[in-house]
Amino acid sequence: MSNIKDSKFAQFFHNLPGAFSAYHFSWSWFGAKLHGHPSEKIFVIGITGTKGKTTTIELVNAILEAAGKKTALLGSYRMKVGEESGKNTLGNSMPGRGYIQKFLARAVAAGCNYALVEVTSQGVVAHRHRFINWNIGAITNLAPEHIESHGSFENYRAAKLSFLSHVLRKGGMVFLNRDDKYFEFFRDALPGDRTLTYGKDDEWIRQYLPKLSPMRSLQGEPTKKFLMSDFNEENVALAVAVAREIGIPGRMIADAITNFEGVPGRMEFVRSRGLTAIVDYAHTPDSLEAAYRAVQPRPTPNYAEPRLICILGSVGATGDRRTGRDTWKRPEMGKIAAHYCDKIFLTNEDPYNEDPEKILDEIEAGIATLPYPRPDVVKILDRHEAIQQAVAEMKDGDVVIGTGKGSEDWMHLAAGKRIPWNERQEFENALKEKIKD
């Protein structure tokens, strides 16, 4: 029996003007009503932005837990309510059909003090932020993303603004990033004494950050897993701003950040006998450049010419008009990779229903716009083989980074087919094979 969501009736209904909005708005209202408006009984924090949401929400959670608070968390990587925690297997960091209200009700029933929620632009368009009394709403940053599904960058930006405006209407506080290039847009659109700002130059950050983030060599074993790069400094600045507003003592905040081990699949190091591979979720031009800049190896007395070897792909389209995959960014990502990487392996990420060869060709077109000398480019559709070959070619001091997959459990192929995937395990196995040889 075919899925009702894929039926002709469902497609006709969703194409009716206003039907999509009305359907999801109704679900948000019904979910709140069904579960007794649980957000009125718990402190709710929502984090939105193009990148950094998952790391920031986990940082805030770590600080609150260190302060003895009981928390619930709903994000792209995992869901937790009190002591119960597990990976998010729904494929959606902001699920619909009343799920968020159900989550908040569970958090209240478990005696949680705080609920932390990742807020996506698609979720806002589907009204999933409605009928929630947000106490704090914050934005990490903004960059072009989901343009095809929203119709324009302006629509994407408007979705972020809609969430933050909603928080203010509910009487909550809003935090804006002074280091983001769209800061002035949001500041001008959200005036008032409940709109606060944060940035890497905040006094507290300048006071504590040097103690928290000593420079580390990528070739050496790190003291901890969390990489305090430029973009993670912004994530830390937001987490600190939120924690201080709540009233968490400064020393407790510093201790929590010092002990924070990062998020699987976000700048996750895989090491073996001096060889370093990195797993990261970067899938936009801005996040890709930030990742490459953060992990580019520097020459040392032991490694005079270390290379950055990059494994790169881009997600394909499913065929649903609301799930476009921003084909514009593929050549841009190719340009960025060509600028930072010494060798590039172009490979599958999640091709869905697009021709995977076409996706790689579009990335390669961006690489070709750079003048010579360009990095070597190898196309291997099978991501397993691409990782194996990239690691096999590593020399001492080199760094291999795979982007786009992060901690995802599946690779999505055509016609709804998917195969199990574990990027970290792929790198671990490849490193073991190399050491055996």
C-alpha positions as CSV (number, residue, x, y, z in Angstrom):
1,M,0.0,0.0,0.0
2,S,1.5,3.4,-1.0
3,N,2.2,6.0,1.7
4,I,-0.7,8.4,2.1
5,K,1.8,11.3,2.1
6,D,2.8,10.4,-1.4
7,S,-0.8,10.0,-2.7
8,K,-2.2,12.2,-5.4
9,F,-4.7,13.6,-2.9
10,A,-1.9,14.6,-0.5
11,Q,0.0,16.3,-3.3
12,F,-3.2,18.1,-4.5
13,F,-3.9,19.3,-0.9
14,H,-0.4,20.6,-0.3
15,N,-0.5,22.5,-3.6
16,L,-3.6,24.4,-2.6
17,P,-2.9,28.0,-1.7
18,G,-2.6,28.3,2.1
19,A,-3.2,24.6,2.7
20,F,0.3,23.8,3.8
21,S,0.3,26.7,6.3
22,A,-3.1,25.9,7.7
23,Y,-2.4,22.2,8.1
24,H,0.8,22.8,10.2
25,F,-0.7,25.7,12.1
26,S,-3.6,23.4,13.1
27,W,-1.2,20.7,14.3
28,S,0.8,23.2,16.5
29,W,-2.4,24.5,18.1
30,F,-3.8,21.0,18.6
31,G,-0.5,19.7,20.0
32,A,-0.4,22.5,22.6
33,K,-4.0,21.9,23.5
34,L,-3.7,18.2,23.7
35,H,-0.7,18.3,26.1
36,G,-2.0,21.1,28.3
37,H,0.3,23.9,27.1
38,P,3.5,22.4,28.7
39,S,5.7,25.4,27.8
40,E,4.0,27.4,30.5
41,K,5.5,25.1,33.1
42,I,9.2,25.0,32.0
43,F,11.9,27.4,30.9
44,V,12.2,27.1,27.1
45,I,15.3,28.1,25.2
46,G,15.3,28.1,21.3
47,I,18.5,28.4,19.2
48,T,18.3,29.2,15.5
49,G,20.9,30.1,12.9
50,T,22.6,28.7,9.8
51,K,25.4,26.9,11.6
52,G,26.4,26.2,15.2
53,K,22.9,25.4,16.5
54,T,23.8,21.9,17.6
55,T,27.1,22.7,19.3
56,T,25.6,25.8,21.0
57,I,22.6,23.9,22.4
58,E,24.9,21.2,23.7
59,L,27.2,23.8,25.3
60,V,24.2,25.4,27.1
61,N,23.1,22.0,28.2
62,A,26.5,21.1,29.6
63,I,26.6,24.4,31.5
64,L,23.1,23.8,33.0
65,E,23.9,20.2,33.9
66,A,27.1,21.3,35.6
67,A,25.0,23.8,37.6
68,G,22.8,20.9,38.8
69,K,19.8,21.7,36.5
70,K,17.7,19.0,35.0
71,T,17.4,19.5,31.3
72,A,15.6,18.3,28.2
73,L,17.1,18.7,24.7
74,L,15.6,18.4,21.2
75,G,18.2,18.8,18.4
76,S,19.5,17.4,15.2
77,Y,22.0,15.1,16.9
78,R,20.1,13.8,19.9
79,M,17.0,14.0,22.1
80,K,17.2,13.8,25.9
81,V,14.7,14.2,28.7
82,G,16.4,14.2,32.1
83,E,18.7,11.1,32.3
84,E,17.2,9.5,29.1
85,S,19.2,10.4,26.0
86,G,19.4,8.9,22.4
87,K,20.2,9.9,18.9
88,N,17.6,11.7,16.9
89,T,16.5,9.1,14.4
90,L,13.5,11.1,13.0
91,G,15.6,12.8,10.3
92,N,14.3,16.2,11.5
93,S,15.6,18.4,14.3
94,M,12.3,20.2,14.6
95,P,9.6,17.5,14.0
96,G,6.0,18.4,13.3
97,R,2.5,16.9,14.1
98,G,2.6,18.1,17.7
99,Y,5.9,16.4,18.5
100,I,7.5,19.4,20.1
101,Q,4.6,19.8,22.5
102,K,4.7,16.1,23.4
103,F,8.5,16.5,24.0
104,L,7.8,19.5,26.3
105,A,5.1,17.6,28.2
106,R,7.6,14.7,28.7
107,A,10.2,17.2,30.0
108,V,7.7,18.7,32.5
109,A,6.6,15.3,33.7
110,A,10.2,14.3,34.2
111,G,10.8,17.4,36.4
112,C,13.1,19.1,34.0
113,N,14.0,22.8,34.8
114,Y,14.9,23.7,31.2
115,A,14.0,22.6,27.7
116,L,16.5,23.4,24.8
117,V,15.2,23.3,21.2
118,E,17.0,23.7,17.9
119,V,14.8,26.0,15.8
120,T,15.0,25.5,12.0
121,S,13.7,27.8,9.2
122,Q,11.6,25.0,7.8
123,G,10.1,24.4,11.2
124,V,9.2,28.1,11.5
125,V,7.5,28.1,8.1
126,A,5.5,25.1,9.3
127,H,4.5,27.0,12.5
128,R,6.2,24.5,14.8
129,H,7.4,27.4,17.0
130,R,3.9,28.5,17.6
131,F,2.0,28.1,20.9
132,I,5.2,27.8,22.8
133,N,6.1,30.3,25.5
134,W,9.8,30.8,24.7
135,N,11.8,32.3,27.5
136,I,14.9,32.8,25.4
137,G,15.5,32.8,21.6
138,A,18.9,33.3,20.1
139,I,20.5,33.3,16.6
140,T,24.0,32.0,16.0
141,N,24.6,33.5,12.6
142,L,23.1,33.7,9.1
143,A,24.3,32.6,5.7
144,P,22.6,31.5,2.5
145,E,21.0,28.1,3.0
146,H,17.8,26.3,2.0
147,I,17.3,29.0,-0.7
148,E,15.4,26.7,-3.1
149,S,13.0,25.4,-0.5
150,H,12.3,29.0,0.8
151,G,12.2,30.6,-2.6
152,S,14.8,33.3,-1.8
153,F,17.4,34.3,0.8
154,E,15.1,37.0,2.0
155,N,12.4,34.4,2.8
156,Y,14.9,32.3,4.6
157,R,16.0,35.3,6.7
158,A,12.4,36.2,7.3
159,A,11.8,32.8,8.8
160,K,14.6,33.4,11.3
161,L,13.2,36.8,12.1
162,S,9.7,35.4,12.5
163,F,10.9,33.1,15.3
164,L,12.8,35.8,17.2
165,S,9.9,38.2,16.9
166,H,7.6,35.5,18.2
167,V,9.9,35.1,21.3
168,L,9.6,38.8,22.0
169,R,5.8,38.7,21.7
170,K,5.7,35.9,24.2
171,G,7.7,38.0,26.6
172,G,11.1,36.3,26.2
173,M,14.6,37.6,25.7
174,V,16.4,37.5,22.3
175,F,20.2,37.3,21.8
176,L,21.8,38.6,18.6
177,N,25.4,37.9,17.4
178,R,27.4,41.2,17.0
179,D,30.0,39.2,15.0
180,D,27.5,38.2,12.3
181,K,27.3,40.2,9.1
182,Y,23.5,40.4,9.4
183,F,23.5,41.7,13.0
184,E,22.3,45.2,12.1
185,F,19.4,43.8,10.1
186,F,18.1,41.9,13.1
187,R,19.0,44.6,15.6
188,D,17.0,47.2,13.6
189,A,14.1,44.8,13.2
190,L,14.0,43.8,16.9
191,P,14.4,47.0,19.0
192,G,13.8,47.0,22.7
193,D,15.3,46.3,26.1
194,R,14.6,42.5,25.8
195,T,16.9,42.3,22.7
196,L,20.4,41.5,24.0
197,T,23.7,41.1,22.1
198,Y,26.8,38.9,22.5
199,G,30.1,38.5,20.7
200,K,33.6,37.1,20.9
201,D,34.9,40.3,22.4
202,D,32.6,40.3,25.4
203,E,34.5,40.9,28.6
204,W,33.8,37.5,30.1
205,I,34.9,35.7,26.9
206,R,38.1,37.7,26.7
207,Q,38.7,37.0,30.4
208,Y,38.2,33.2,30.3
209,L,38.8,32.2,26.6
210,P,42.6,32.2,26.7
211,K,42.4,29.7,29.6
212,L,39.9,27.6,27.8
213,S,41.4,27.4,24.3
214,P,45.2,27.0,24.1
215,M,46.4,26.6,20.5
216,R,46.9,22.9,19.7
217,S,48.8,21.2,16.9
218,L,46.6,19.0,14.7
219,Q,49.5,16.6,14.5
220,G,49.6,16.2,18.3
221,E,47.1,14.6,20.7
222,P,44.7,17.2,21.9
223,T,44.0,17.8,25.6
224,K,40.3,17.4,24.9
225,K,38.1,16.8,21.9
226,F,36.4,20.2,21.5
227,L,38.3,22.4,19.0
228,M,38.1,26.0,20.0
229,S,38.1,27.5,16.5
230,D,36.9,30.9,15.4
231,F,33.3,29.7,14.8
232,N,33.3,27.7,18.0
233,E,34.3,30.9,19.9
234,E,31.0,32.4,18.7
235,N,29.1,29.3,19.9
236,V,30.8,29.6,23.3
237,A,30.0,33.3,23.4
238,L,26.3,32.6,22.9
239,A,26.2,29.8,25.4
240,V,27.9,32.0,28.0
241,A,25.6,34.9,27.3
242,V,22.5,32.7,27.8
243,A,24.0,31.0,31.0
244,R,24.9,34.4,32.5
245,E,21.4,35.7,31.8
246,I,19.9,32.7,33.6
247,G,22.2,33.3,36.5
248,I,24.8,30.5,36.3
249,P,28.0,31.5,38.2
250,G,31.1,32.4,36.0
251,R,33.4,29.7,37.5
252,M,30.7,27.0,36.9
253,I,30.4,28.2,33.3
254,A,34.2,28.0,32.7
255,D,34.4,24.6,34.3
256,A,31.6,23.2,32.1
257,I,33.2,24.6,28.9
258,T,36.6,23.3,29.9
259,N,35.2,19.8,30.3
260,F,33.0,20.0,27.2
261,E,34.0,17.2,24.7
262,G,32.2,18.5,21.6
263,V,29.4,16.9,19.6
264,P,29.9,13.7,17.5
265,G,30.2,14.6,13.8
266,R,31.1,18.2,14.5
267,M,34.8,18.7,14.2
268,E,35.3,15.2,15.5
269,F,38.9,14.0,15.5
270,V,39.9,10.4,14.6
271,R,43.5,9.7,15.4
272,S,45.8,6.8,15.1
273,R,49.6,6.8,15.6
274,G,50.1,10.4,14.6
275,L,47.6,10.3,11.7
276,T,44.7,12.7,11.9
277,A,41.3,12.5,10.2
278,I,38.4,14.8,11.0
279,V,34.6,14.2,10.6
280,D,32.5,17.3,10.2
281,Y,28.9,18.1,9.2
282,A,29.8,21.3,7.2
283,H,27.5,21.4,4.2
284,T,27.3,25.1,3.3
285,P,30.0,27.4,1.8
286,D,30.4,29.4,5.0
287,S,30.6,26.3,7.2
288,L,33.0,24.5,4.8
289,E,35.4,27.4,4.7
290,A,35.3,27.8,8.5
291,A,36.1,24.1,8.9
292,Y,38.9,24.1,6.4
293,R,40.4,27.2,7.9
294,A,40.3,25.7,11.4
295,V,42.0,22.4,10.5
296,Q,44.5,23.4,7.9
297,P,47.8,21.9,9.1
298,R,50.8,24.2,9.6
299,P,54.4,23.3,8.8
300,T,56.4,22.2,11.8
301,P,60.0,21.0,12.3
302,N,58.8,17.4,12.0
303,Y,56.3,18.0,9.1
304,A,57.7,20.6,6.6
305,E,54.9,20.3,4.0
306,P,51.7,18.8,5.6
307,R,48.7,18.5,3.3
308,L,45.0,19.0,3.8
309,I,43.2,16.2,1.9
310,C,39.4,16.8,1.5
311,I,36.5,14.5,1.0
312,L,33.7,16.5,-0.5
313,G,30.2,16.0,-1.9
314,S,26.8,17.7,-1.8
315,V,23.3,16.5,-1.1
316,G,20.9,15.9,-3.9
317,A,17.2,16.8,-4.3
318,T,14.4,14.4,-3.4
319,G,12.0,15.8,-6.0
320,D,9.7,17.5,-3.4
321,R,9.4,21.2,-4.3
322,R,9.9,22.1,-0.6
323,T,13.1,20.1,-0.3
324,G,15.3,21.8,-2.9
325,R,19.0,21.2,-2.3
326,D,20.5,24.6,-3.1
327,T,22.4,23.6,-6.3
328,W,23.9,27.1,-6.4
329,K,26.2,26.2,-3.5
330,R,28.0,23.3,-5.3
331,P,30.4,25.3,-7.4
332,E,30.9,27.7,-4.5
333,M,32.0,24.8,-2.3
334,G,34.3,23.6,-5.1
335,K,36.0,27.0,-5.1
336,I,36.5,26.9,-1.4
337,A,37.9,23.4,-1.5
338,A,40.3,24.4,-4.3
339,H,41.6,27.3,-2.2
340,Y,42.3,25.3,1.0
341,C,42.8,21.7,0.0
342,D,45.9,20.1,-1.5
343,K,43.9,17.2,-2.8
344,I,40.2,16.7,-3.2
345,F,38.2,13.5,-3.4
346,L,34.8,14.2,-4.9
347,T,32.3,11.6,-3.7
348,N,28.7,10.9,-2.8
349,E,27.1,12.6,0.2
350,D,23.3,12.0,-0.1
351,P,22.4,12.0,-3.8
352,Y,18.7,11.1,-3.3
353,N,17.0,11.3,-6.7
354,E,19.7,13.3,-8.5
355,D,22.3,11.9,-10.8
356,P,25.4,11.7,-8.5
357,E,27.8,12.2,-11.4
358,K,26.0,15.5,-12.1
359,I,26.4,16.7,-8.5
360,L,30.1,16.0,-8.6
361,D,30.4,17.8,-12.0
362,E,28.8,20.9,-10.6
363,I,31.2,20.9,-7.6
364,E,34.2,20.4,-10.0
365,A,33.0,23.3,-12.2
366,G,33.7,25.6,-9.2
367,I,37.2,24.1,-8.8
368,A,37.9,24.8,-12.5
369,T,37.3,28.5,-12.1
370,L,40.4,28.9,-10.0
371,P,43.7,29.6,-11.7
372,Y,46.5,27.1,-11.8
373,P,48.1,25.5,-9.8
374,R,44.9,23.7,-8.7
375,P,44.7,20.8,-6.3
376,D,44.5,17.3,-7.6
377,V,40.9,16.2,-8.0
378,V,39.8,12.5,-7.9
379,K,36.1,11.5,-8.5
380,I,35.0,8.3,-6.7
381,L,31.3,7.9,-6.3
382,D,31.6,5.2,-3.6
383,R,32.3,7.2,-0.4
384,H,33.8,4.2,1.3
385,E,36.3,3.8,-1.5
386,A,37.0,7.5,-1.5
387,I,37.8,7.5,2.3
388,Q,40.0,4.4,1.9
389,Q,42.0,5.9,-0.9
390,A,42.3,9.3,0.8
391,V,43.7,7.7,4.0
392,A,45.9,5.4,2.0
393,E,47.6,8.4,0.4
394,M,48.2,10.2,3.7
395,K,51.8,11.0,4.7
396,D,53.0,11.9,8.2
397,G,51.6,15.3,9.2
398,D,48.8,15.3,6.6
399,V,45.2,15.9,7.7
400,V,42.1,14.3,6.0
401,I,38.7,15.9,6.5
402,G,35.4,14.5,5.4
403,T,32.5,16.9,5.4
404,G,28.7,16.7,4.9
405,K,27.9,13.5,6.7
406,G,28.9,14.2,10.3
407,S,27.2,11.7,12.7
408,E,24.4,10.7,10.2
409,D,23.4,7.1,10.3
410,W,22.3,6.7,6.7
411,M,23.3,7.6,3.2
412,H,20.2,8.4,1.1
413,L,20.1,7.1,-2.5
414,A,17.4,7.2,-5.3
415,A,13.8,6.0,-4.9
416,G,13.9,6.2,-1.1
417,K,16.7,3.7,-0.8
418,R,19.2,4.2,2.0
419,I,22.2,2.4,3.3
420,P,23.7,2.4,6.8
421,W,26.6,4.9,7.2
422,N,29.0,5.7,10.0
423,E,31.6,8.3,8.9
424,R,33.8,8.0,12.0
425,Q,33.9,4.2,11.7
426,E,34.8,4.5,8.1
427,F,37.8,6.6,9.0
428,E,38.8,4.4,11.9
429,N,38.8,1.3,9.6
430,A,40.8,3.1,6.9
431,L,43.4,4.2,9.4
432,K,43.7,0.7,10.8
433,E,44.2,-0.6,7.2
434,K,46.9,2.0,6.6
435,I,48.8,1.2,9.7
436,K,48.7,-2.6,8.9
437,D,50.3,-1.8,5.6
